[in-house]
Amino acid sequence: MRAPLRVAILGSTGSIGRSTLEVIRRHPDRFQVLALVTNRSLDGLVEQVTMFRPRRAVVADGAALAARQDLPRANWEGGREALLSVASDPDVDVVVNGLVGAVGLEPTLAALQSGKRLALANKESLVTGGPLVLEAAERGGGELIPIDSEHSAILQCLAGSDRASVARVVLTASGGPFRGWNSNALEGVRPSDALRHPTWEMGAKITIDSATLANKALEVIEAHFLYGIPYDDIEVVVHPQSVVHSFVEFVDGSVMAQMGFPTMELPILYALSHPERVDDARLRTFDPVRSSPLSFEEVDRDLFPLFELGVEAGRRGGTAPAVFNAANEVAVEAFLDERLGFPSISAVVEMVLSEVQTCPVTDVADVLEVDRTARAAGCAAVDRVGSADRESSVRKRRVGA
Ligand SMILES: NC(=O)c1ccc[n+]([C@@H]2O[C@H](COP(=O)([O-])OP(=O)(O)OC[C@H]3O[C@@H](n4cnc5c(N)ncnc54)[C@H](OP(=O)(O)O)[C@@H]3O)[C@@H](O)[C@H]2O)c1
């Protein structure tokens, strides 16, 4: 019998991290937790450490760890260096990158450079540093397997096919909670409305990105880098049931689709076990009759301008996708803090994209530099646009009073 694969989970306290632990808990003969990494959710990490007994527990925010005197010092480490060393730890077989945001790029590069299998949920790694990620895999011999359900679907549809036989891919989007709304109604949207996703349970950032469709633009860029597919051959359709995860159309007109109940545990298990399939009764819940009817619609590009802005940044290439991503991260955080209105997320991103100079991606320093510049420009834009948003909502309240 083979020894279990030793898994490190970056972002273990997040939505992807918790789902990964749930999958591992059901398959102890196949997978073993070697390291867990959080940013600062110490209570959550303590619980996970008690249950899974990893060799290493890392708190990326070293100050948060230092402030806790009650933890056993053995096996606990703090700081970003410790996070990066987990990604390249010689005892780790698979790194699951479930971090949120551009902060995931460097651990992605570290894992691939050290020849590991990288089960990648952190799409921002490919969006911000796509060429660097591919180069790191090539140089270090690492293997990149996506966790995002749409990209896992493409991988599963492609099994055994020559890439040259692919004519195009079609990613599906749930459409988020505001599908079919009109733009006036979006002005009054609060964080609690946007956090109510119709089909998926996810972390706050990706849930807001699903409501604006920025997430789908990030996924188009991710698909472009993962599978070397030109932007003209990547399409998106809205599929509110979230049962079909992607289509691949081949040059002879045949179309493959991968389907399944919307749970991230399935693509996570597949990323850990690829190319094998592991028996998991808990995940076998698909019922074609109950899933019916399945419907598909065009993306409403006027209602969701971030989709077009993001894809356009992908087409521009170089550091433009990193600028889009950084501006969007800053704007989403401001929206969640109620410093910015929902429609203004795209206004801020558009301003930053027109202000910040881009360049080709030659090394990680380029990406980190443009990320910093775009964040600073994003904060300034949030201050300008956010104060106008607040004045307008005060005016509306007065008129309503
Ligand atoms: N959730 C999904 O179903 C889903 C589906 C497809 C793709 N994805 C992608 O997967 C990634 C994670 O999403 P999520 O929904 O799981 O996010 P999440 O629930 O917000 O979790 C993020 C995790 O990353 C940690 N983290 C955040 N900032 C960090 C930093 N600076 N240093 C170290 N750790 C940090 C967080 O730690 P704390 O708990 O301490 O904050 C948490 O453990 C995103 O790229 C998302 O787009 C998610």
Ligand as a Chemical Component Dictionary entry (heavy atoms), coordinates in Angstrom:
data_LIG
# 
_chem_comp.id                   LIG 
_chem_comp.type                 NON-POLYMER 
_chem_comp.pdbx_formal_charge   0 
_chem_comp.three_letter_code    LIG 
# 
loop_
_chem_comp_atom.comp_id 
_chem_comp_atom.atom_id 
_chem_comp_atom.alt_atom_id 
_chem_comp_atom.type_symbol 
_chem_comp_atom.charge 
_chem_comp_atom.model_Cartn_x 
_chem_comp_atom.model_Cartn_y 
_chem_comp_atom.model_Cartn_z 
_chem_comp_atom.pdbx_ordinal 
LIG N1  N1  N 0  -14.356 29.492 -1.600 1  
LIG C1  C1  C 0  -14.570 28.870 -2.730 2  
LIG O1  O1  O 0  -15.523 28.078 -2.874 3  
LIG C2  C2  C 0  -13.642 29.086 -3.902 4  
LIG C3  C3  C 0  -13.947 28.501 -5.147 5  
LIG C4  C4  C 0  -13.046 28.658 -6.183 6  
LIG C5  C5  C 0  -11.892 29.410 -6.020 7  
LIG N2  N2  N 1  -11.643 29.992 -4.811 8  
LIG C6  C6  C 0  -10.420 30.787 -4.649 9  
LIG O2  O2  O 0  -9.716  30.258 -3.534 10 
LIG C7  C7  C 0  -9.030  31.293 -2.831 11 
LIG C8  C8  C 0  -9.480  31.280 -1.363 12 
LIG O3  O3  O 0  -10.853 31.604 -1.306 13 
LIG P1  P1  P 0  -11.704 31.390 0.034  14 
LIG O4  O4  O 0  -13.106 31.666 -0.351 15 
LIG O5  O5  O -1 -11.336 30.097 0.649  16 
LIG O6  O6  O 0  -11.158 32.605 0.921  17 
LIG P2  P2  P 0  -11.359 32.823 2.504  18 
LIG O7  O7  O 0  -12.479 32.013 2.994  19 
LIG O8  O8  O 0  -11.389 34.291 2.695  20 
LIG O9  O9  O 0  -10.003 32.228 3.138  21 
LIG C9  C9  C 0  -8.753  32.808 2.869  22 
LIG C10 C10 C 0  -7.680  32.121 3.678  23 
LIG O10 O10 O 0  -6.424  32.759 3.391  24 
LIG C11 C11 C 0  -5.850  33.248 4.617  25 
LIG N3  N3  N 0  -5.157  34.506 4.331  26 
LIG C12 C12 C 0  -5.721  35.661 3.922  27 
LIG N4  N4  N 0  -4.763  36.609 3.774  28 
LIG C13 C13 C 0  -3.583  36.023 4.102  29 
LIG C14 C14 C 0  -2.241  36.475 4.196  30 
LIG N5  N5  N 0  -1.898  37.746 3.911  31 
LIG N6  N6  N 0  -1.288  35.585 4.558  32 
LIG C15 C15 C 0  -1.618  34.308 4.856  33 
LIG N7  N7  N 0  -2.867  33.830 4.834  34 
LIG C16 C16 C 0  -3.842  34.677 4.448  35 
LIG C17 C17 C 0  -7.022  33.435 5.552  36 
LIG O11 O11 O 0  -6.580  33.408 6.907  37 
LIG P3  P3  P 0  -7.502  34.084 8.079  38 
LIG O12 O12 O 0  -8.612  33.075 8.339  39 
LIG O13 O13 O 0  -6.587  34.233 9.222  40 
LIG O14 O14 O 0  -8.007  35.375 7.505  41 
LIG C18 C18 C 0  -7.867  32.214 5.199  42 
LIG O15 O15 O 0  -7.348  31.075 5.804  43 
LIG C19 C19 C 0  -9.374  32.588 -3.566 44 
LIG O16 O16 O 0  -8.383  32.854 -4.505 45 
LIG C20 C20 C 0  -10.671 32.265 -4.304 46 
LIG O17 O17 O 0  -10.848 33.024 -5.469 47 
LIG C21 C21 C 0  -12.496 29.845 -3.754 48 
# 
loop_
_chem_comp_bond.comp_id 
_chem_comp_bond.atom_id_1 
_chem_comp_bond.atom_id_2 
_chem_comp_bond.value_order 
_chem_comp_bond.pdbx_ordinal 
LIG N1  C1  SING 1  
LIG C1  O1  DOUB 2  
LIG C1  C2  SING 3  
LIG C2  C3  SING 4  
LIG C2  C21 DOUB 5  
LIG C3  C4  DOUB 6  
LIG C4  C5  SING 7  
LIG C5  N2  DOUB 8  
LIG N2  C6  SING 9  
LIG N2  C21 SING 10 
LIG C6  O2  SING 11 
LIG C6  C20 SING 12 
LIG O2  C7  SING 13 
LIG C7  C8  SING 14 
LIG C7  C19 SING 15 
LIG C8  O3  SING 16 
LIG O3  P1  SING 17 
LIG P1  O4  DOUB 18 
LIG P1  O5  SING 19 
LIG P1  O6  SING 20 
LIG O6  P2  SING 21 
LIG P2  O7  DOUB 22 
LIG P2  O8  SING 23 
LIG P2  O9  SING 24 
LIG O9  C9  SING 25 
LIG C9  C10 SING 26 
LIG C10 O10 SING 27 
LIG C10 C18 SING 28 
LIG O10 C11 SING 29 
LIG C11 N3  SING 30 
LIG C11 C17 SING 31 
LIG N3  C12 SING 32 
LIG N3  C16 SING 33 
LIG C12 N4  DOUB 34 
LIG N4  C13 SING 35 
LIG C13 C14 SING 36 
LIG C13 C16 DOUB 37 
LIG C14 N5  SING 38 
LIG C14 N6  DOUB 39 
LIG N6  C15 SING 40 
LIG C15 N7  DOUB 41 
LIG N7  C16 SING 42 
LIG C17 O11 SING 43 
LIG C17 C18 SING 44 
LIG O11 P3  SING 45 
LIG P3  O12 DOUB 46 
LIG P3  O13 SING 47 
LIG P3  O14 SING 48 
LIG C18 O15 SING 49 
LIG C19 O16 SING 50 
LIG C19 C20 SING 51 
LIG C20 O17 SING 52 
# 
